[in-house]
């Protein structure tokens, strides 16, 4: 995609949604971290239903740790892989308390050292909770980067690095949210909704159709 087209691409996404954010419900960086851990191979809607009960009962790392694996599992059993996730959540809370004073660290290395936290989860927390210009490449953004020609790559990391290079600085903070929402609701996997796409004319998708 040409530089001028990239500028238009992001400008239109911003015009359509000036203040994008995650669709996960949370009130603190800790709750965001837990919600993102739970969202692996699960929908945001499903996670929100579970955390609507979990977070009032355990809003802090100490309260979550006090629930224990069985207690956390009871709240999140409607989510896939809930037993493994409950184990990771409790282990993460223990580390937060013992190594970070009960606070969520704002450094990638520290985040990725937490159980259940990989690069994608760390990027979401760094961007959404701390405003850092990171882009978490999930299946939607990976598809979008390749399909549109914005940041083609064979691996998630390759797409992420290309997005960080080509995205103008003014759009970096919110790029993650614009791209994931566009991929989720417009540039969908099986049938992209090209007729309602605000970047139709600058998109490089060869199969696009109005």
DAWONOR-V606535 format. One record per helix or strand. SS is the DSSP state (@ for helix, = for strand). FROM is the first residue (numbers start at 1). TO is the last residue. Records with the same first field share a line. If there is no record, write none. Layout:
BEGIN
SS=FROM-TO / FROM-TO
END
This chain:
BEGIN
@=3-16 / 29-38 / 44-57 / 61-76 / 82-100 / 108-112 / 119-128 / 139-148 / 156-166 / 169-185 / 194-196
END
